[in-house]
């Protein structure tokens, strides 16, 4: 077996990681990850983590662990070869671990430029749009995470610009990722802030706007203040800024994703480790966006 537990040679956030389990969804993630590594000019780490069975008739033995590792390595080796076939010259390093996939990928994301994952793998039900590993990683990743939909890829979508779904001025990391993505694509960057008037707690009554013009100006100012500090770093990237008043921001952002090559979300999370900290808008986009979704943890 090749590459057993050998991480890529480069250190720091200098490589792309993809999680695989042999499913069709994960193979589409491998294809996208290979393309991303090629665009970034970096190595690709192909990681297959096979955790011990949750319910076993007896204690897990060393032979069981060795079987899990061998099986995981076979999956990783095949996926790495697929990546090399797709991008000749790409250094794709297969890696197998005998631990739960979510935990392994969360740790790997700490050193990755980008981590790529399919929407769901072998463990998911057909009706689920996003699997448990994808959700756990979206909630706890330590670096940018791309969730690749299971649909057949549209080659023309690669030509579409990135869209940053802005939530707050503090989404600087997401905006910077959007600029970098636009620069690599040689496209414009679109930044959209979809907002609504606040609800009265407990009775779901939406407060009427005090001054609609002032509210729109405040929303436009939020977008400007998120974008302006980074314009100088990417002078060749044109930016389209937009704010949108909507009764429900999530559907508006999902509809906007139809015209995007990728939608970028800045995620703000609490410090509780066990509970998912993604908000309802982020959840909706992860489940229903019409393009790949990149989750970027805020500093």
C-alpha positions as CSV (number, residue, x, y, z in Angstrom):
1,X,0.0,0.0,0.0
2,X,1.3,3.5,-0.8
3,X,1.2,6.6,1.2
4,X,0.0,5.0,4.5
5,X,-0.5,7.8,7.0
6,X,2.0,10.1,5.2
7,X,0.8,13.7,5.1
8,X,1.7,16.0,2.2
9,X,5.2,17.3,2.2
10,X,4.3,21.0,2.5
11,X,3.5,22.5,5.8
12,X,1.0,25.1,6.9
13,X,-2.2,25.9,4.9
14,X,-0.6,24.8,1.7
15,X,-2.6,21.8,0.5
16,X,-6.2,20.7,-0.2
17,X,-7.8,17.9,1.7
18,X,-10.7,15.8,0.5
19,X,-12.6,13.3,2.5
20,X,-13.6,10.1,0.7
21,X,-15.6,6.9,1.5
22,X,-16.0,5.4,-1.9
23,X,-19.5,6.7,-2.5
24,X,-20.5,8.6,-5.7
25,X,-20.8,11.8,-3.8
26,X,-17.3,11.5,-2.4
27,X,-15.9,10.8,-5.9
28,X,-17.4,14.0,-7.2
29,X,-15.8,15.7,-4.3
30,X,-12.4,14.2,-5.4
31,X,-12.9,15.6,-8.9
32,X,-13.6,19.0,-7.5
33,X,-10.7,18.8,-5.0
34,X,-8.3,17.8,-7.7
35,X,-9.4,20.8,-9.8
36,X,-9.0,23.1,-6.7
37,X,-5.5,21.8,-5.9
38,X,-4.6,22.3,-9.5
39,X,-5.8,25.9,-9.4
40,X,-4.0,26.6,-6.2
41,X,-0.9,24.8,-7.4
42,X,-0.6,22.6,-4.3
43,X,-0.8,19.0,-3.2
44,X,-4.0,17.1,-2.5
45,X,-4.4,14.9,0.6
46,X,-7.0,12.2,0.1
47,X,-8.2,11.1,3.5
48,X,-10.4,8.0,4.2
49,X,-11.2,7.6,7.9
50,X,-12.8,4.3,9.0
51,X,-14.0,4.5,12.5
52,X,-14.7,1.4,14.7
53,X,-18.3,0.1,14.5
54,X,-20.6,1.9,17.0
55,X,-22.2,-1.3,18.1
56,X,-20.0,-4.4,18.1
57,X,-20.7,-7.9,19.5
58,X,-17.3,-7.9,21.3
59,X,-14.3,-5.8,22.0
60,X,-12.5,-4.3,19.0
61,X,-9.3,-6.1,18.3
62,X,-6.0,-5.1,16.7
63,X,-7.1,-7.3,13.7
64,X,-10.3,-5.3,13.4
65,X,-8.4,-2.1,13.3
66,X,-5.9,-3.4,10.8
67,X,-8.9,-4.5,8.6
68,X,-10.4,-1.1,8.8
69,X,-7.1,0.6,8.0
70,X,-6.5,-1.7,5.0
71,X,-10.0,-1.1,3.6
72,X,-9.7,2.6,4.1
73,X,-6.3,2.7,2.4
74,X,-7.8,0.9,-0.6
75,X,-10.5,3.5,-0.9
76,X,-8.0,6.4,-0.5
77,X,-5.5,4.9,-3.0
78,X,-8.3,4.5,-5.6
79,X,-9.5,8.1,-5.1
80,X,-6.0,9.5,-5.2
81,X,-5.4,7.7,-8.5
82,X,-8.7,9.1,-9.8
83,X,-7.4,12.6,-8.9
84,X,-4.1,12.0,-10.7
85,X,-5.9,10.7,-13.8
86,X,-8.0,13.9,-13.8
87,X,-5.1,16.3,-13.3
88,X,-1.8,14.8,-14.7
89,X,1.2,15.8,-12.6
90,X,-0.9,16.4,-9.4
91,X,0.7,15.1,-6.2
92,X,-2.2,13.3,-4.6
93,X,-1.3,11.6,-1.2
94,X,-3.7,8.9,0.0
95,X,-4.1,8.6,3.8
96,X,-6.0,6.1,5.9
97,X,-7.0,6.5,9.6
98,X,-8.9,4.2,11.9
99,X,-11.0,6.9,13.6
100,X,-14.4,8.6,13.0
101,X,-14.4,10.6,9.8
102,X,-15.7,13.8,11.2
103,X,-13.0,14.0,13.9
104,X,-10.2,13.2,11.4
105,X,-11.4,15.8,8.9
106,X,-11.9,18.5,11.6
107,X,-8.2,18.0,12.6
108,X,-7.0,17.8,9.0
109,X,-8.8,21.1,8.2
110,X,-6.6,22.9,10.7
111,X,-3.6,22.7,8.3
112,X,-5.5,22.8,4.9
113,X,-5.9,25.6,2.5
114,X,-9.3,24.1,1.7
115,X,-11.1,20.9,2.8
116,X,-13.6,19.4,0.3
117,X,-16.4,17.0,1.1
118,X,-19.4,15.6,-0.7
119,X,-22.9,16.3,0.6
120,X,-23.3,12.8,2.0
121,X,-21.7,9.3,1.8
122,X,-22.5,5.7,2.3
123,X,-23.9,6.3,5.7
124,X,-26.7,8.7,4.6
125,X,-30.3,8.0,3.6
126,X,-31.4,8.7,0.1
127,X,-33.7,11.5,1.2
128,X,-31.1,13.4,3.1
129,X,-29.5,16.4,1.3
130,X,-26.6,16.7,3.7
131,X,-25.0,13.9,5.7
132,X,-24.0,13.9,9.4
133,X,-20.2,14.1,8.6
134,X,-20.8,17.1,6.4
135,X,-22.9,18.9,9.0
136,X,-20.4,18.2,11.8
137,X,-17.5,19.4,9.7
138,X,-19.4,22.5,8.7
139,X,-19.9,23.3,12.3
140,X,-16.4,22.6,13.6
141,X,-14.0,23.0,10.7
142,X,-10.9,25.0,11.4
143,X,-10.4,26.3,7.9
144,X,-12.4,26.8,4.7
145,X,-14.6,23.9,3.8
146,X,-16.2,23.3,0.4
147,X,-19.4,21.1,0.3
148,X,-19.9,19.7,-3.2
149,X,-23.4,18.8,-4.3
150,X,-24.1,15.3,-5.5
151,X,-25.6,16.5,-8.8
152,X,-23.8,15.9,-12.0
153,X,-21.3,18.9,-12.4
154,X,-22.1,21.6,-14.9
155,X,-18.9,22.6,-16.8
156,X,-20.3,26.0,-17.5
157,X,-20.7,26.7,-13.7
158,X,-16.9,26.9,-13.4
159,X,-17.2,30.2,-15.4
160,X,-19.6,31.8,-13.0
161,X,-18.4,34.3,-10.4
162,X,-18.2,33.6,-6.7
163,X,-20.9,35.0,-4.4
164,X,-20.3,36.0,-0.8
165,X,-23.4,35.7,1.3
166,X,-22.6,38.5,3.8
167,X,-24.0,38.3,7.3
168,X,-21.9,40.9,9.2
169,X,-19.0,43.2,8.9
170,X,-16.9,40.6,10.7
171,X,-17.2,38.3,7.7
172,X,-13.7,39.5,6.6
173,X,-12.3,36.0,6.2
174,X,-15.2,35.0,3.9
175,X,-14.9,38.2,1.9
176,X,-11.2,37.6,1.5
177,X,-11.8,34.0,0.3
178,X,-14.3,35.4,-2.2
179,X,-11.7,37.8,-3.5
180,X,-9.1,35.1,-3.9
181,X,-11.6,32.8,-5.7
182,X,-12.6,35.6,-8.1
183,X,-8.9,36.4,-8.7
184,X,-8.2,32.7,-9.6
185,X,-11.3,32.6,-11.8
186,X,-10.5,35.9,-13.4
187,X,-14.1,36.9,-12.7
188,X,-15.9,39.5,-10.8
189,X,-16.9,39.1,-7.1
190,X,-20.5,39.4,-6.0
191,X,-21.3,40.3,-2.4
192,X,-24.9,40.1,-1.3
193,X,-26.3,41.1,2.1
194,X,-29.9,39.7,2.3
195,X,-31.7,41.1,5.4
196,X,-35.1,41.5,6.9
197,X,-36.8,43.7,9.5
198,X,-36.6,42.1,13.0
199,X,-39.4,40.0,14.5
200,X,-41.1,40.7,17.8
201,X,-40.0,37.8,20.1
202,X,-42.6,35.1,20.8
203,X,-45.3,36.3,18.5
204,X,-43.6,36.2,15.0
205,X,-44.8,39.8,14.3
206,X,-42.4,41.7,12.1
207,X,-41.7,45.3,13.2
208,X,-42.5,47.9,10.6
209,X,-39.5,49.8,9.3
210,X,-38.8,53.2,11.0
211,X,-37.4,54.7,7.8
212,X,-37.0,52.4,4.8
213,X,-34.4,54.6,3.1
214,X,-32.2,54.7,6.3
215,X,-32.4,50.9,6.7
216,X,-31.3,50.4,3.1
217,X,-28.5,52.8,3.5
218,X,-27.4,51.1,6.7
219,X,-27.4,47.7,4.8
220,X,-25.4,49.2,1.9
221,X,-22.9,50.7,4.4
222,X,-22.4,47.2,6.0
223,X,-21.5,45.8,2.6
224,X,-19.2,48.6,1.8
225,X,-17.4,48.3,5.1
226,X,-16.9,44.6,4.6
227,X,-15.5,45.0,1.1
228,X,-13.5,48.3,1.1
229,X,-10.6,47.2,3.4
230,X,-9.8,44.3,1.0
231,X,-10.2,46.1,-2.4
232,X,-6.6,47.3,-2.3
233,X,-5.3,43.8,-2.0
234,X,-7.2,42.7,-5.2
235,X,-7.2,45.7,-7.5
236,X,-7.9,43.7,-10.6
237,X,-11.1,42.1,-9.1
238,X,-14.3,44.0,-10.0
239,X,-16.9,43.8,-7.2
240,X,-20.7,44.0,-7.4
241,X,-22.1,45.0,-4.0
242,X,-25.8,44.4,-3.3
243,X,-28.2,44.6,-0.3
244,X,-31.6,43.0,-0.5
245,X,-34.6,43.4,1.8
246,X,-36.4,40.1,2.0
247,X,-39.0,38.6,4.3
248,X,-36.8,35.5,4.4
249,X,-33.1,35.9,3.5
250,X,-32.4,32.2,3.1
251,X,-34.6,31.6,0.0
252,X,-33.2,34.9,-1.5
253,X,-29.6,33.7,-1.1
254,X,-30.4,30.2,-2.4
255,X,-32.0,31.7,-5.5
256,X,-29.0,34.0,-6.0
257,X,-26.7,30.9,-5.9
258,X,-28.2,29.8,-9.3
259,X,-25.9,32.4,-10.9
260,X,-22.8,31.7,-8.9
261,X,-19.9,29.3,-9.3
262,X,-19.6,28.9,-5.6
263,X,-21.4,30.6,-2.6
264,X,-19.2,31.6,0.3
265,X,-20.5,31.8,3.9
266,X,-18.8,33.3,6.9
267,X,-19.8,31.2,9.9
268,X,-20.0,32.6,13.4
269,X,-20.1,30.0,16.1
270,X,-20.2,29.7,19.9
271,X,-17.7,27.7,21.9
272,X,-19.9,24.7,22.8
273,X,-18.2,21.7,21.2
274,X,-21.1,19.2,21.0
275,X,-23.9,21.3,19.5
276,X,-23.9,22.5,15.9
277,X,-23.5,26.3,15.8
278,X,-24.7,27.0,12.3
279,X,-27.6,29.4,12.0
280,X,-30.8,28.7,10.1
281,X,-29.7,30.7,7.0
282,X,-26.4,28.7,6.8
283,X,-28.3,25.4,7.3
284,X,-30.7,26.3,4.5
285,X,-27.9,27.3,2.1
286,X,-25.9,24.1,2.9
287,X,-29.0,22.0,2.1
288,X,-30.4,23.8,-0.9
289,X,-27.8,25.9,-2.7
290,X,-27.6,25.4,-6.5
291,X,-23.8,25.4,-6.4
292,X,-20.9,24.3,-4.1
293,X,-20.9,26.0,-0.8
294,X,-17.7,27.2,1.0
295,X,-18.0,27.7,4.8
296,X,-15.3,30.0,6.1
297,X,-14.9,30.2,9.9
298,X,-14.7,33.8,11.2
299,X,-11.8,34.7,13.3
